[in-house]
Amino acid sequence: MKNCKHDRCRMIRGALGFAVLLCGISVRALETLPLLPDGASKTLLESRNPIYCETEGRVPVDYAQALKVYAHPDLLVNVQAAYSEHVLKEGAPEFSIQQTAEKKFHYVNRKKERTDISEIFRRETSDTTFDIILYSSGKRFFGNYQAVIHVQLLDCGDAGVGYVASVYAYPENAVSRFFSRHLGLVEKYFNKKTGHLTEMITVISRSLCEQAAVAQDEPEERGSQTS
């Protein structure tokens, strides 16, 4: 059973890699810093030499539909609902995102570890790209940390929506930073979490776009029935 699970993961990664080739995305660091306002997120990138991880892929959905989904005021609330629906098919969700103030959220995972999230940036940056930047802070087995997560959506035409996600993570504990640089323990943790981000973006984006398309079609169907 375990080998089957690993085989499935390799198949998913292989399929995503092939999708990236179809879309024509090349591995690249996103231009995150110019989009950041003054504050903790900008300081992290400018002067903290953070751990850097990235992932990318493609989702077979319409770009215009994806824009409506990701520009929605309740994006993270909708993401939580889609995440819960997906995870409930296999078990209980690991966490539940709660809104604490405008553009501020938090969640507590199964290990009782809290993560605070702030939406820093979310809008179209060109005719074919849409960027979302989140700043998070919390505590894990290696101590307190800060992170900036930057996701860019890219219009790939008939190939769907491509995405590139960059994660900049900074362990605040000096010992953790030492082990991160020399043994890669903390870096492996963030690389693993960034890998999880690939599956979440793919599954949740597809789910939310499908729901939005159904909701858009329903009024049209009712209108045709009454006419």
C-alpha positions as CSV (number, residue, x, y, z in Angstrom):
1,M,0.0,0.0,0.0
2,K,2.8,2.3,0.9
3,N,4.6,1.7,-2.4
4,C,1.3,2.4,-4.3
5,K,1.1,5.7,-2.5
6,H,4.7,6.6,-3.4
7,D,4.0,5.6,-7.0
8,R,1.0,7.8,-7.2
9,C,3.0,10.7,-5.8
10,R,5.7,10.2,-8.5
11,M,3.0,10.0,-11.2
12,I,1.5,13.3,-9.9
13,R,4.9,15.0,-10.0
14,G,5.6,13.6,-13.4
15,A,2.2,14.8,-14.8
16,L,2.8,18.3,-13.3
17,G,6.3,18.4,-14.9
18,F,4.8,17.5,-18.3
19,A,2.1,20.1,-17.8
20,V,4.8,22.7,-17.1
21,L,6.5,21.9,-20.4
22,L,3.1,22.2,-22.3
23,C,2.5,25.6,-20.8
24,G,6.0,26.8,-21.5
25,I,6.9,27.9,-18.0
26,S,10.5,27.9,-17.1
27,V,11.8,27.6,-13.5
28,R,12.4,31.1,-12.3
29,A,12.4,33.2,-9.2
30,L,9.4,35.5,-9.1
31,E,9.9,39.3,-8.7
32,T,8.5,39.4,-5.2
33,L,10.3,42.3,-3.6
34,P,9.0,45.1,-5.8
35,L,5.4,44.1,-4.9
36,L,5.9,44.3,-1.2
37,P,5.0,47.3,1.0
38,D,7.3,48.5,3.8
39,G,7.1,46.2,6.8
40,A,8.0,42.7,8.1
41,S,7.6,41.0,4.7
42,K,9.9,43.4,2.9
43,T,12.5,43.3,5.7
44,L,12.5,39.5,5.5
45,L,13.5,39.5,1.8
46,E,15.8,42.5,1.9
47,S,18.0,41.7,5.0
48,R,17.3,38.2,6.4
49,N,18.7,35.9,3.7
50,P,15.7,33.6,3.9
51,I,15.5,29.9,2.8
52,Y,14.1,29.9,-0.7
53,C,11.8,27.1,-2.1
54,E,9.7,27.1,-5.3
55,T,7.2,24.9,-7.1
56,E,5.2,25.2,-10.3
57,G,2.5,23.5,-12.3
58,R,-0.6,23.9,-14.4
59,V,-4.3,23.6,-13.7
60,P,-6.7,22.7,-16.6
61,V,-9.1,25.6,-16.0
62,D,-10.1,28.7,-17.8
63,Y,-7.9,31.7,-16.9
64,A,-10.8,34.2,-16.9
65,Q,-12.7,31.9,-14.5
66,A,-9.5,31.6,-12.3
67,L,-9.3,35.4,-12.1
68,K,-12.8,35.6,-10.7
69,V,-12.0,33.0,-8.1
70,Y,-8.7,34.5,-7.0
71,A,-10.0,38.1,-7.0
72,H,-13.0,37.2,-4.8
73,P,-13.0,39.1,-1.5
74,D,-13.5,35.9,0.4
75,L,-10.7,33.9,-1.3
76,L,-9.2,32.3,1.8
77,V,-12.6,31.5,3.2
78,N,-13.4,29.8,-0.1
79,V,-10.1,28.0,-0.1
80,Q,-10.8,26.7,3.4
81,A,-14.1,25.3,2.3
82,A,-12.6,23.6,-0.8
83,Y,-9.7,22.3,1.2
84,S,-12.1,20.8,3.8
85,E,-14.3,19.2,1.1
86,H,-11.3,17.6,-0.5
87,V,-9.7,16.3,2.7
88,L,-13.0,15.0,4.2
89,K,-13.0,12.4,1.4
90,E,-9.9,10.9,3.1
91,G,-10.1,12.1,6.7
92,A,-10.5,15.1,8.9
93,P,-8.8,18.4,7.8
94,E,-5.5,19.2,9.5
95,F,-6.5,22.8,10.2
96,S,-9.3,25.3,9.8
97,I,-8.5,28.9,8.6
98,Q,-10.2,31.5,10.7
99,Q,-10.5,35.2,9.8
100,T,-9.3,37.5,12.7
101,A,-9.5,40.9,11.0
102,E,-9.6,42.3,7.5
103,K,-6.9,40.5,5.4
104,K,-5.7,38.7,8.5
105,F,-6.2,35.0,9.3
106,H,-4.9,32.2,11.5
107,Y,-5.1,28.5,12.0
108,V,-4.0,25.9,14.5
109,N,-2.8,22.5,13.3
110,R,-3.2,19.1,14.9
111,K,0.0,19.7,17.0
112,K,-1.6,22.9,18.5
113,E,0.9,25.0,16.5
114,R,-0.6,28.4,15.5
115,T,0.1,30.2,12.2
116,D,-0.9,33.8,11.6
117,I,-1.4,34.9,7.9
118,S,-1.7,38.4,6.4
119,E,-2.7,39.1,2.8
120,I,-0.1,41.5,1.5
121,F,-0.8,41.7,-2.2
122,R,-3.5,40.3,-4.5
123,R,-4.3,41.7,-8.0
124,E,-3.5,41.5,-11.7
125,T,0.1,42.5,-12.6
126,S,-0.3,42.2,-16.4
127,D,-2.9,41.1,-19.0
128,T,-1.7,37.5,-18.4
129,T,-0.6,37.3,-14.8
130,F,-2.3,37.5,-11.4
131,D,-0.2,37.6,-8.2
132,I,-1.0,36.8,-4.6
133,I,1.5,37.4,-1.7
134,L,0.9,36.2,1.9
135,Y,3.0,36.8,5.0
136,S,2.9,34.2,7.7
137,S,4.5,33.7,11.1
138,G,4.3,30.9,13.6
139,K,6.1,28.3,15.6
140,R,7.2,24.8,14.6
141,F,9.6,22.2,16.0
142,F,12.6,24.4,15.2
143,G,11.1,27.5,16.9
144,N,9.5,30.7,15.6
145,Y,9.6,31.5,11.9
146,Q,8.4,34.0,9.4
147,A,7.6,33.3,5.7
148,V,6.5,35.1,2.6
149,I,4.5,33.0,0.1
150,H,4.1,34.4,-3.5
151,V,1.9,32.7,-6.0
152,Q,1.7,33.9,-9.6
153,L,-1.0,32.7,-12.0
154,L,-0.2,32.7,-15.7
155,D,-2.6,32.6,-18.6
156,C,-1.5,29.6,-20.8
157,G,-4.4,29.8,-23.3
158,D,-5.8,26.4,-24.2
159,A,-3.3,24.7,-21.9
160,G,-5.1,26.2,-18.8
161,V,-3.6,28.2,-16.0
162,G,0.0,27.9,-15.0
163,Y,1.3,28.8,-11.6
164,V,4.7,29.5,-10.0
165,A,4.9,29.6,-6.1
166,S,7.9,31.0,-4.3
167,V,8.4,30.5,-0.5
168,Y,10.8,32.6,1.5
169,A,11.2,31.3,5.0
170,Y,13.2,32.6,7.9
171,P,13.8,30.6,11.2
172,E,14.2,33.2,14.0
173,N,16.2,30.8,16.2
174,A,20.0,31.2,15.5
175,V,20.6,27.5,16.1
176,S,17.9,26.5,13.7
177,R,19.4,28.8,11.1
178,F,22.8,27.2,11.6
179,F,21.4,23.6,11.2
180,S,19.4,24.9,8.2
181,R,22.5,26.2,6.4
182,H,24.8,23.3,7.3
183,L,22.5,20.2,7.7
184,G,19.5,21.3,5.7
185,L,17.0,20.1,8.4
186,V,14.8,23.2,8.4
187,E,15.2,23.7,4.7
188,K,13.9,20.1,4.1
189,Y,10.9,21.0,6.2
190,F,10.0,24.0,4.0
191,N,10.8,22.1,0.8
192,K,8.3,19.4,1.9
193,K,5.6,22.0,2.7
194,T,6.2,23.8,-0.6
195,G,5.7,20.4,-2.3
196,H,2.4,20.1,-0.5
197,L,1.5,23.5,-1.9
198,T,1.7,22.1,-5.4
199,E,-1.1,19.6,-4.8
200,M,-3.2,22.1,-2.8
201,I,-3.1,24.8,-5.6
202,T,-4.0,22.2,-8.2
203,V,-6.8,20.6,-6.4
204,I,-8.3,23.7,-4.8
205,S,-8.1,25.9,-8.0
206,R,-9.8,23.2,-10.0
207,S,-12.5,22.7,-7.3
208,L,-13.2,26.5,-6.9
209,C,-13.3,27.1,-10.7
210,E,-15.7,24.2,-11.2
211,Q,-18.0,25.5,-8.5
212,A,-17.9,29.0,-9.9
213,A,-18.7,27.7,-13.4
214,V,-21.7,25.8,-12.1
215,A,-22.9,28.8,-10.1
216,Q,-22.6,31.0,-13.3
217,D,-24.6,28.5,-15.4
218,E,-27.5,28.0,-13.0
219,P,-29.0,31.6,-13.5
220,E,-28.7,31.1,-17.3
221,E,-30.5,27.7,-17.1
222,R,-33.3,29.2,-14.9
223,G,-33.7,32.1,-17.3
224,S,-34.1,29.8,-20.3
225,Q,-36.7,27.7,-18.5
226,T,-38.9,30.8,-17.7
227,S,-38.7,32.3,-21.1
